[in-house]
Amino acid sequence: AGAAIILAVVGSGRNATAGPVATAAGMQLTHIAMVDDRLGWGTTQSSVLWTNDGGAKWRTVFSIPRPPGAYPVGPYFAFASIGPDRAWVAATSPRGIWIYRFRSGVMRKAQQQYFAGSKLTSIAGQLVFSDVDHGWLLLHDGAAAGSAPHAILRTTDGGKTWRRVEFQYITRSSRDSLSACGGAVTYLSFTSASQGWATGMCGTVTQQKEVFETKDGGRTWRQLAVPNGVESRLAFFDPGQVVAEGAELLMPVSLANPPQFRMYRSDDRGATWRIDTQIPYGAGNSNHGPDFSFGALTARQAWVLVGRGRTLWRTANSGR
């Protein structure tokens, strides 16, 4: 079990403060998506939650049954939302996917759908929507010896039906697939029906991660040149989810040797990048940088929790 501690930011600029607003014994939150300072979604390993008081209290919107054949432990579904009235859940197993659609207080379960590669990629990694119609589901099957097969499914009808648009099964892949070393993909970001980004892991020891871009809805990808800013070969370059607003991109990054959190920023849609924020972190080693949790409302306004001490930082100017 354990406890989930929820932090709220009060004020703005230099007067912003952070403090715990809820400690729920036995509640292990796996995801939070706030709509504003009071309304927001949350998930546990088996349920979708809602708060209307900034996270002080949560109620269960609906529970997600574990699909037949799914792994017996850990989360087995991915969650996405747009505003207070639209949300989606994708529960997966080797037998296919089960989609739940929530709209204006009503939850609908879509029919089970099997797709080619279900047995190879049966774990829901991430679910994202750029609007109420267009969404993407990242699937994988864990990692072994630096390799992890993945697939990306896409919907254009609000989650009613899904099609595989890209895959990397180690021994075979789709044309111009996401060429992450070993096939391991961690995050997806989409700002429109066509424009998106992804990060992928490369290597069994160094585990330096790579950044990719798509302009056709996830069918084909190209790698972006992003400097990791360090000389050590063992430095852990771990980019998080890309946040986009027009031509401006934000990308949170964890680096090792020395361990620190950095905010990368691009003003030309990812053609060039620069480091605008450096937050040092005392503990670490040559292989791994500090853990962090990053959340953004826009490309200018974002929050990040850095390190095991969970120090909360806020920017209102794109990390400058």
VENTA-V982450 format. One record per pair of residues at least 4 apart in sequence whose C-alpha atoms are under 8 Angstrom apart, sorted by sequence separation. I is the first residue (numbers start at 1). J is the second residue. D is the distance in whole Angstrom. If there is no record, write none. Layout:
[[I	J	D] [I	J	D]]
This chain:
[[11	15	6] [12	16	5] [34	38	8] [35	39	5] [36	40	7] [43	47	6] [44	48	7] [51	55	5] [53	57	7] [66	70	7] [82	86	5] [92	96	6] [93	97	6] [102	106	6] [103	107	6] [114	118	7] [117	121	6] [118	122	6] [129	133	8] [130	134	6] [131	135	7] [143	147	5] [144	148	7] [155	159	5] [157	161	7] [168	172	6] [169	173	6] [173	177	6] [179	183	7] [180	184	6] [190	194	8] [191	195	6] [192	196	7] [202	206	8] [203	207	5] [214	218	6] [216	220	7] [231	235	8] [244	248	6] [245	249	6] [255	259	5] [256	260	6] [266	270	5] [268	272	7] [284	288	6] [285	289	7] [297	301	6] [298	302	7] [306	310	5] [307	311	7] [315	319	5] [11	16	4] [34	39	6] [35	40	5] [43	48	4] [44	49	8] [51	56	8] [52	57	8] [71	76	7] [81	86	6] [82	87	6] [92	97	4] [102	107	4] [129	134	6] [130	135	6] [143	148	4] [155	160	7] [156	161	8] [168	173	4] [178	183	8] [180	185	7] [190	195	6] [191	196	6] [202	207	5] [203	208	7] [214	219	7] [215	220	8] [230	235	7] [244	249	4] [254	259	8] [255	260	5] [266	271	7] [267	272	8] [284	289	6] [296	301	6] [297	302	6] [305	310	5] [306	311	6] [315	320	8] [10	16	5] [11	17	7] [34	40	4] [35	41	8] [42	48	6] [43	49	6] [51	57	6] [52	58	8] [70	76	7] [81	87	4] [91	97	6] [92	98	6] [101	107	6] [102	108	6] [129	135	4] [142	148	6] [143	149	8] [155	161	6] [156	162	8] [167	173	5] [168	174	7] [190	196	4] [201	207	6] [202	208	5] [214	220	6] [215	221	8] [243	249	6] [244	250	6] [254	260	6] [255	261	6] [266	272	6] [267	273	8] [284	290	7] [296	302	4] [305	311	5] [306	312	7] [9	16	6] [10	17	5] [33	40	6] [34	41	6] [41	48	7] [42	49	5] [51	58	5] [80	87	6] [81	88	6] [90	97	7] [91	98	5] [100	107	7] [101	108	5] [128	135	6] [129	136	6] [141	148	6] [142	149	8] [155	162	5] [166	173	8] [167	174	5] [189	196	5] [190	197	6] [201	208	6] [202	209	6] [214	221	5] [242	249	7] [243	250	5] [254	261	5] [255	262	7] [266	273	5] [283	290	8] [295	302	6] [296	303	6] [305	312	5] [306	313	8] [9	17	6] [10	18	6] [32	40	7] [33	41	5] [41	49	6] [42	50	6] [50	58	5] [51	59	7] [79	87	7] [80	88	5] [90	98	6] [91	99	6] [100	108	6] [101	109	6] [127	135	7] [128	136	5] [140	148	7] [141	149	6] [154	162	5] [155	163	7] [166	174	6] [188	196	7] [189	197	5] [201	209	4] [202	210	7] [213	221	5] [214	222	7] [242	250	6] [243	251	6] [253	261	6] [254	262	6] [265	273	6] [266	274	7] [294	302	7] [295	303	5] [304	312	6] [305	313	6] [9	18	5] [32	41	6] [33	42	6] [41	50	5] [42	51	8] [49	58	6] [50	59	5] [79	88	6] [80	89	7] [90	99	5] [100	109	4] [101	110	7] [127	136	6] [128	137	7] [140	149	6] [141	150	7] [153	162	6] [154	163	5] [166	175	8] [168	177	7] [188	197	6] [189	198	6] [200	209	5] [201	210	6] [212	221	6] [213	222	5] [228	237	6] [242	251	5] [252	261	7] [253	262	5] [264	273	6] [265	274	5] [281	290	7] [294	303	6] [295	304	6] [303	312	7] [304	313	5] [8	18	6] [9	19	7] [32	42	4] [40	50	6] [41	51	7] [49	59	5] [50	60	6] [66	76	7] [79	89	5] [89	99	6] [90	100	7] [99	109	6] [100	110	6] [127	137	5] [140	150	4] [153	163	5] [154	164	6] [167	177	6] [168	178	7] [188	198	5] [199	209	7] [200	210	5] [212	222	5] [213	223	6] [241	251	6] [242	252	8] [252	262	6] [253	263	6] [264	274	6] [265	275	6] [294	304	4] [303	313	6] [304	314	7] [7	18	6] [8	19	6] [31	42	5] [32	43	7] [39	50	8] [40	51	5] [49	60	4] [50	61	6] [78	89	6] [79	90	7] [88	99	7] [89	100	5] [98	109	7] [99	110	5] [126	137	6] [127	138	6] [139	150	5] [140	151	6] [153	164	4] [154	165	6] [166	177	6] [167	178	8] [168	179	8] [187	198	5] [188	199	7] [199	210	5] [200	211	6] [212	223	4] [213	224	7] [240	251	6] [241	252	7] [252	263	5] [253	264	7] [264	275	5] [265	276	7] [293	304	6] [294	305	7] [303	314	4] [7	19	5] [8	20	6] [30	42	7] [31	43	5] [39	51	6] [40	52	7] [48	60	6] [49	61	5] [77	89	7] [78	90	5] [88	100	6] [89	101	7] [98	110	7] [99	111	7] [125	137	7] [126	138	5] [138	150	7] [139	151	5] [152	164	6] [153	165	6] [166	178	8] [170	182	7] [186	198	7] [187	199	5] [199	211	4] [200	212	8] [211	223	6] [212	224	5] [239	251	6] [240	252	5] [251	263	6] [252	264	6] [263	275	6] [264	276	6] [292	304	7] [293	305	5] [302	314	6] [303	315	6] [7	20	5] [8	21	6] [29	42	7] [30	43	6] [31	44	7] [38	51	7] [39	52	4] [47	60	7] [48	61	6] [49	62	7] [77	90	5] [78	91	7] [88	101	5] [98	111	7] [99	112	7] [124	137	7] [125	138	5] [126	139	7] [138	151	6] [139	152	6] [151	164	7] [152	165	6] [153	166	7] [170	183	6] [185	198	7] [186	199	6] [187	200	8] [198	211	6] [199	212	6] [210	223	7] [211	224	6] [239	252	6] [240	253	6] [250	263	7] [251	264	5] [262	275	7] [263	276	6] [264	277	7] [292	305	5] [293	306	7] [301	314	8] [302	315	6] [6	20	6] [7	21	6] [29	43	6] [30	44	5] [38	52	5] [39	53	7] [40	54	7] [47	61	8] [48	62	6] [77	91	4] [87	101	6] [88	102	6] [98	112	5] [124	138	6] [125	139	5] [138	152	5] [139	153	8] [151	165	8] [152	166	5] [169	183	7] [185	199	6] [186	200	6] [197	211	7] [198	212	5] [210	224	8] [211	225	8] [239	253	4] [250	264	6] [251	265	6] [262	276	7] [263	277	5] [292	306	5] [301	315	6] [302	316	7] [5	20	6] [6	21	6] [7	22	7] [29	44	5] [30	45	7] [38	53	5] [39	54	6] [40	55	8] [47	62	6] [48	63	6] [76	91	6] [77	92	6] [86	101	8] [87	102	5] [97	112	6] [98	113	7] [124	139	5] [125	140	6] [137	152	6] [138	153	7] [151	166	6] [152	167	6] [168	183	6] [185	200	4] [186	201	7] [197	212	6] [198	213	6] [211	226	7] [238	253	5] [239	254	7] [250	265	5] [262	277	5] [263	278	7] [291	306	6] [292	307	6] [300	315	7] [301	316	4] [5	21	8] [6	22	5] [28	44	6] [29	45	8] [38	54	4] [39	55	8] [47	63	4] [48	64	8] [76	92	6] [86	102	6] [87	103	7] [96	112	7] [97	113	5] [123	139	5] [124	140	7] [136	152	7] [137	153	5] [151	167	4] [184	200	6] [185	201	6] [197	213	4] [210	226	8] [237	253	7] [238	254	5] [249	265	6] [250	266	7] [261	277	8] [262	278	5] [290	306	7] [291	307	5] [300	316	5] [301	317	6] [302	318	8] [5	22	6] [6	23	7] [27	44	7] [28	45	7] [37	54	6] [38	55	7] [46	63	6] [47	64	6] [76	93	8] [85	102	7] [86	103	5] [96	113	6] [97	114	6] [122	139	6] [123	140	5] [136	153	6] [137	154	6] [150	167	6] [151	168	6] [183	200	8] [184	201	5] [196	213	6] [197	214	6] [237	254	6] [238	255	7] [248	265	7] [249	266	5] [261	278	6] [262	279	6] [290	307	5] [291	308	7] [300	317	5] [301	318	6] [4	22	8] [5	23	5] [46	64	5] [85	103	5] [86	104	7] [96	114	4] [121	139	5] [122	140	6] [123	141	6] [136	154	5] [149	167	8] [150	168	5] [151	169	8] [183	201	8] [184	202	7] [195	213	8] [196	214	5] [236	254	7] [237	255	5] [248	266	6] [249	267	7] [260	278	7] [261	279	5] [290	308	8] [300	318	4] [4	23	6] [5	24	7] [46	65	7] [85	104	5] [95	114	6] [96	115	6] [121	140	4] [122	141	6] [123	142	8] [135	154	6] [136	155	6] [149	168	6] [150	169	6] [180	199	8] [181	200	7] [182	201	8] [195	214	6] [196	215	7] [236	255	5] [237	256	7] [247	266	8] [248	267	4] [260	279	6] [261	280	6] [299	318	6] [300	319	7] [3	23	6] [4	24	6] [46	66	8] [85	105	7] [120	140	8] [121	141	5] [134	154	7] [135	155	5] [149	169	5] [180	200	5] [181	201	6] [182	202	7] [194	214	7] [195	215	5] [235	255	6] [236	256	5] [247	267	6] [248	268	6] [249	269	6] [260	280	4] [261	281	7] [3	24	6] [4	25	7] [120	141	6] [134	155	6] [135	156	7] [148	169	8] [149	170	6] [180	201	6] [181	202	4] [182	203	8] [194	215	5] [195	216	7] [196	217	7] [235	256	5] [247	268	5] [248	269	6] [249	270	7] [259	280	7] [260	281	5] [3	25	5] [4	26	8] [70	92	7] [71	93	7] [96	118	6] [133	155	7] [134	156	5] [148	170	8] [180	202	6] [181	203	7] [194	216	5] [195	217	6] [196	218	7] [234	256	8] [235	257	6] [247	269	5] [258	280	8] [259	281	6] [2	25	6] [3	26	5] [4	27	6] [70	93	4] [95	118	6] [133	156	5] [134	157	7] [135	158	7] [147	170	7] [193	216	8] [194	217	4] [246	269	8] [259	282	7] [1	25	8] [2	26	5] [3	27	6] [4	28	5] [67	91	7] [69	93	6] [70	94	7] [94	118	5] [95	119	7] [133	157	5] [134	158	6] [135	159	7] [193	217	6] [194	218	7] [259	283	7] [1	26	5] [2	27	7] [3	28	6] [4	29	6] [66	91	7] [67	92	7] [68	93	7] [69	94	6] [93	118	7] [94	119	4] [133	158	4] [134	159	8] [232	257	7] [259	284	6] [281	306	8] [1	27	7] [2	28	7] [67	93	6] [69	95	7] [93	119	8] [94	120	7] [96	122	7] [132	158	6] [133	159	7] [258	284	8] [259	285	7] [281	307	7] [1	28	7] [64	91	8] [68	95	7] [94	121	7] [95	122	8] [206	233	7] [208	235	7] [209	236	8] [228	255	8] [230	257	8] [257	284	8] [258	285	8] [94	122	5] [121	149	6] [206	234	5] [208	236	6] [209	237	6] [211	239	8] [256	284	7] [257	285	7] [258	286	8] [261	289	8] [45	74	7] [46	75	7] [93	122	5] [120	149	7] [121	150	6] [205	234	8] [206	235	7] [207	236	6] [208	237	5] [209	238	6] [210	239	8] [256	285	7] [257	286	5] [259	288	7] [260	289	6] [261	290	7] [45	75	5] [46	76	8] [92	122	6] [93	123	6] [120	150	8] [121	151	7] [180	210	7] [206	236	6] [207	237	7] [208	238	7] [209	239	7] [256	286	6] [257	287	8] [259	289	5] [260	290	6] [44	75	8] [45	76	7] [46	77	8] [67	98	8] [92	123	6] [256	287	6] [258	289	8] [259	290	6] [261	292	8] [45	77	8] [92	124	6] [256	288	5] [257	289	8] [21	54	8] [22	55	6] [23	56	8] [91	124	7] [149	182	8] [150	183	6] [255	288	7] [256	289	4] [21	55	7] [22	56	5] [90	124	7] [117	151	8] [147	181	8] [148	182	6] [149	183	5] [150	184	7] [178	212	7] [255	289	5] [256	290	8] [21	56	6] [22	57	7] [147	182	4] [148	183	5] [149	184	7] [150	185	7] [254	289	5] [255	290	7] [43	79	8] [146	182	6] [147	183	6] [148	184	5] [254	290	6] [90	127	7] [147	184	6] [254	291	7] [89	127	8] [146	184	8] [254	292	7] [41	81	8] [199	239	7] [143	184	8] [199	240	7] [177	219	7] [178	220	7] [179	221	8] [199	241	7] [252	294	7] [277	319	6] [41	84	8] [176	219	8] [177	220	6] [178	221	5] [198	241	7] [276	319	6] [277	320	6] [40	84	7] [140	184	8] [176	220	5] [177	221	6] [178	222	7] [179	223	8] [198	242	8] [276	320	5] [39	84	7] [62	107	8] [175	220	7] [176	221	6] [197	242	7] [261	306	7] [8	54	7] [77	123	8] [78	124	6] [86	132	8] [176	222	8] [224	270	7] [225	271	8] [226	272	7] [227	273	8] [76	123	7] [77	124	6] [78	125	7] [79	126	7] [80	127	6] [81	128	8] [82	129	8] [90	137	8] [224	271	7] [225	272	8] [226	273	6] [33	81	7] [35	83	6] [76	124	7] [78	126	6] [79	127	6] [80	128	6] [81	129	7] [115	163	8] [116	164	8] [6	55	7] [35	84	6] [78	127	6] [79	128	8] [80	129	7] [82	131	7] [113	162	8] [115	164	7] [120	169	7] [250	299	6] [82	132	7] [110	160	6] [138	188	8] [236	286	8] [249	299	7] [235	286	6] [236	287	6] [248	299	7] [70	122	8] [166	218	7] [189	241	6] [234	286	6] [235	287	6] [236	288	5] [237	289	8] [165	218	6] [166	219	5] [187	240	7] [188	241	7] [189	242	6] [191	244	7] [234	287	5] [235	288	7] [236	289	6] [243	296	7] [245	298	7] [265	318	8] [165	219	5] [166	220	7] [187	241	6] [188	242	8] [189	243	7] [235	289	8] [240	294	8] [244	298	8] [245	299	6] [265	319	8] [243	298	7] [244	299	6] [146	202	7] [243	299	6] [263	319	6] [146	203	6] [101	159	7] [134	192	8] [146	204	5] [134	193	6] [145	204	6] [99	159	7] [128	188	7] [130	190	6] [99	160	8] [125	186	7] [126	187	7] [128	189	7] [129	190	7] [130	191	5] [131	192	7] [126	188	7] [128	190	7] [130	192	5] [131	193	8] [130	193	7] [152	218	8] [250	318	7] [88	159	8] [206	287	6] [205	287	8] [18	312	7] [16	314	8] [13	315	8] [13	316	7]]
